[in-house]
Amino acid sequence: MKERGGWIYVVTNRPNGVLYVGVTANLARRAYAHREGLVDGFTRRYGLKRLAYVERHADIGMAIQREKTIKGWRRTWKVRLIMTGNPEWRDLYDEIM
């Protein structure tokens, strides 16, 4: 059976704010859930609704491994990753949907 692809994403509450790194097979559904506060826990508690970074992977297993790697990074490295592709910290939700 062929595995579906996956997405790494980072949501935040504001530019240079609290960061959450996640992985999903359905980015549209997950981003919507964060925006609407439908995801219990950390992201809802800190109001993380702004989609600041996305990264597509052809294989969900590779996406999961990449998520684990990024979660282990220092905050400055995560901020640098966002700044490389999204220096204005735009909400990418409308651009990808």
Secondary structure, DSSP 8 states (H G I E B T S, - for coil): -----EEEEEEESSTT--EEEEEES-HHHHHHHHHTT-STTHHHHTT--EEEEEEEESSHHHHHHHHHHHHTS-HHHHHHHHHHH-TT----HHHH-
